[in-house]
């Protein structure tokens, strides 16, 4: 999903990184029901802002986008760069920070939505303009003020890079979706590595598609009125979760739908779409826990200056109601949550630091039954 500016992570930018500052630990608040003590992985001394973070399949690395602090007297870059980093673990295999931070996107390019390929080791996909984006491209989505917006550069496409060969050059990137004529981003790959799920503005307002990487066939999955995007597969690859501006009021809502398959395993569409949120708030960046039953997402329910992470636990029996719970509770926005492959850790973008800048946080996840 492309990062909403929410005074948090706006537009794109670039930078070069070589090391991480020592991690800071934020004590868990008494009223913070879904996470334990949070570790701050990135530092405002190194990054103006960082966000949209995901684990590698083995849980040893993370990918994120960020804008690095400029040299003294220089102006920070406008667009996000894409980074990967190794997680640092203690003797008990508890993550304590990150190291070996590496920029993999070209200088001057706009980048977003990084994702580790689940079956091709050392391979990363992300959306990139590859070169500086079109100068006249203006933010394409905003609500109320410039605090809440993101851009849709027409030259944004999904690329693939071998991390062993990634050197931040255009030559190291291989375009795999999009032709530079319409925004294509928000990509993720199915657990079996066969399908690429993404959002495209080729028809004007944002729709969700899937590309069968085995056959090359592209299929429209969600083509409703308004902007549909930020799609992810469920852990078993049988469902997708996404957010949609179905009512055209810029109040995004979270949906989940079952995928329809043919006998040979091809995806032909969706069925049994369920709307999981229906309120007067912005609900976005939904993501499945590995149990396949829990979906976390960010919401403005507490206020646009204090987005928090919530979760919905899907019913196991048809007809039963889903249960809902607030996960985080801290000053400043908490958004873009993502689980570790084992479901034990939650990684997100937050502002719970003295500078109130968007940085990466990691904390043990506390399931409702564990409270």
GIBEL-V829126 format. One record per residue. PHI is phi in degrees with one decimal (none if undefined). PSI is psi as a letter, one per 20 degrees, with the letter a starting at -180 (NA if undefined). Layout:
PHI;PSI / PHI;PSI
This chain:
none;q / -80.3;q / -75.8;p / -74.4;q / -73.7;h / 21.2;k / 55.0;j / -116.4;f / -132.7;n / -104.9;q / 49.5;b / -123.1;r / -166.7;a / -137.9;r / -176.3;r / -123.4;p / -128.6;q / -127.2;h / -155.7;r / -111.0;q / -71.1;q / -56.2;p / -67.8;q / -108.3;q / -109.5;p / -103.7;o / -58.4;q / -66.7;p / -76.8;q / -59.6;h / -97.3;j / -90.5;n / -78.0;h / -109.6;i / -138.5;q / -90.7;b / -61.4;p / -91.5;p / -101.7;p / -86.1;o / -85.6;h / -113.5;q / -119.7;q / -66.0;i / -68.9;h / -103.5;h / -121.3;p / -58.2;g / -164.1;q / -143.8;q / -176.6;a / 45.2;n / -120.2;p / -141.7;q / -83.6;q / -76.9;r / -58.1;h / -92.1;j / 73.7;j / -99.9;i / -132.7;r / -133.6;q / -119.3;q / -158.2;r / -114.2;q / -160.9;r / -118.0;p / -79.9;q / -61.3;p / -76.5;r / -63.4;q / -54.6;p / 87.3;i / -95.4;r / -98.9;p / -62.4;q / -63.6;q / -83.7;h / -111.2;q / -72.6;q / -103.1;r / -101.7;p / -129.1;q / -125.2;q / -151.1;q / -89.2;p / -80.1;q / -102.1;p / -121.5;q / -87.8;a / -62.3;h / -96.7;j / 63.1;k / -95.1;p / -64.8;p / -124.6;i / 169.2;a / -130.8;q / -149.0;r / 52.6;l / -69.4;p / -137.0;p / -83.1;p / -117.5;i / -102.1;q / -68.7;q / -58.9;p / 89.2;i / -81.9;r / -102.8;p / -141.8;q / -164.6;r / 58.9;m / -77.8;q / -156.9;p / -77.0;p / -68.1;p / -73.6;h / -122.9;i / -110.5;n / -54.9;q / 66.8;k / -114.9;p / -122.8;q / -117.8;q / -162.3;r / -95.0;p / -151.7;q / -83.8;i / 69.8;h / -126.4;r / -51.1;p / -65.0;r / -54.7;p / -60.0;h / -84.2;i / -66.1;p / -104.4;r / -54.0;p / -98.8;i / -149.2;p / -153.7;q / -134.0;o / 82.7;g / -157.8;r / -70.3;i / -71.0;h / -128.1;n / -164.0;q / -148.8;r / -105.6;q / -126.7;m / -59.0;p / -65.2;h / -91.2;j / -77.5;p / -142.8;r / -93.1;p / -124.2;r / -124.9;q / -141.8;p / -82.9;o / -64.3;h / -70.1;h / -113.7;i / -64.7;p / -129.4;j / 78.7;j / -100.2;q / -62.3;h / -63.1;h / -80.4;i / -98.6;q / -120.4;o / -61.6;p / -123.9;i / -156.8;p / 102.8;q / -116.5;j / 82.2;j / -101.7;i / -153.5;q / -54.7;p / -133.9;o / -161.8;a / 57.3;l / -94.2;q / -149.8;r / -115.1;q / -61.2;q / -55.4;h / -88.5;j / 79.6;j / -84.2;h / -119.9;p / -104.3;p / -103.8;p / -161.0;r / -111.4;p / -135.7;q / -101.7;k / -61.4;h / -103.9;j / 115.3;g / -124.5;j / 92.4;o / -134.1;r / -105.1;p / -128.2;r / -132.8;p / -110.8;p / -78.4;o / -72.5;i / -84.5;g / -105.9;i / 85.5;i / -74.2;p / -105.5;p / -129.0;p / -77.9;p / -107.1;g / -131.9;o / -134.1;l / -95.1;r / -62.2;q / 89.6;a / -85.2;o / -110.7;p / -168.0;a / 60.5;l / -84.1;q / -138.6;q / -77.0;q / -73.4;r / -58.1;h / -92.1;j / 73.7;j / -99.3;i / -133.5;r / -130.9;q / -121.1;q / -162.5;r / -124.6;q / -146.8;q / -96.7;l / -61.2;h / -92.9;i / 67.6;k / -111.6;j / 65.7;j / -99.6;n / -65.4;q / -124.6;q / -97.4;p / -128.9;q / -135.9;q / -144.6;q / -84.9;q / -89.4;q / -104.0;p / -117.7;q / -90.7;r / -62.1;h / -90.0;j / 90.4;j / -72.9;q / -93.9;p / -114.6;i / 163.4;a / -127.4;r / -149.9;r / 53.8;l / -69.6;p / -123.3;p / -89.0;o / -91.0;h / -128.3;q / -152.7;n / -147.0;a / -98.2;k / -126.4;r / -89.9;o / -121.4;p / -155.0;a / 47.0;l / -73.7;q / -153.2;p / -78.3;q / -80.7;q / -57.3;i / -71.0;i / 74.9;j / -113.0;i / -113.8;p / -123.1;p / -101.8;q / -161.8;r / -96.0;q / -144.7;q / -90.6;j / -54.7;h / -80.8;h / 146.7;q / -71.9;i / -97.5;j / -150.8;m / -58.5;q / -129.9;r / -88.6;p / -120.3;r / -139.7;q / -124.3;p / -101.4;o / -68.8;q / -68.7;q / -84.8;h / -116.3;p / -57.0;p / 97.2;h / -77.9;q / -83.3;q / -74.3;q / -104.1;q / -133.8;q / -150.5;q / -79.9;p / -102.9;g / -109.6;q / -157.1;n / -151.1;q / -65.0;q / 87.7;r / -72.7;q / -125.9;o / -145.1;a / 49.8;l / -76.5;q / -148.1;q / -90.9;q / -70.6;q / -57.2;h / -92.6;i / 76.4;j / -87.0;i / -127.2;q / -112.9;p / -113.8;p / -153.7;r / -100.3;p / -139.9;r / -125.1;k / -82.4;l / -141.6;q / -56.2;h / -83.0;i / 59.0;k / -88.9;q / -76.5;p / -138.4;r / -92.3;p / -130.0;q / -138.1;p / -152.4;q / -65.6;p / -83.1;p / -112.7;o / -69.8;q / -52.7;h / -69.4;i / -88.7;i / -78.9;NA
